[in-house]
Amino acid sequence: MTKPVNLRLARKAKEREEARRKAAANAAAHGRKKAERKAEEAEAARAARALDGKRIEDE
């Protein structure tokens, strides 16, 4: 026989887990040093320039 589940507690546990997951994602996205953010932006810009340089123009 299965054990009865308190739906209120299950709902709150689900909300807590979702909040933890969201906090971890925010920490990963925003919890970096300024130098790390600048380096990542510079790398993205360099990759975009390299890709644009390899583009073939059809004219």
Beta strands, then each sheet from edge to edge (+ up, - down):
end
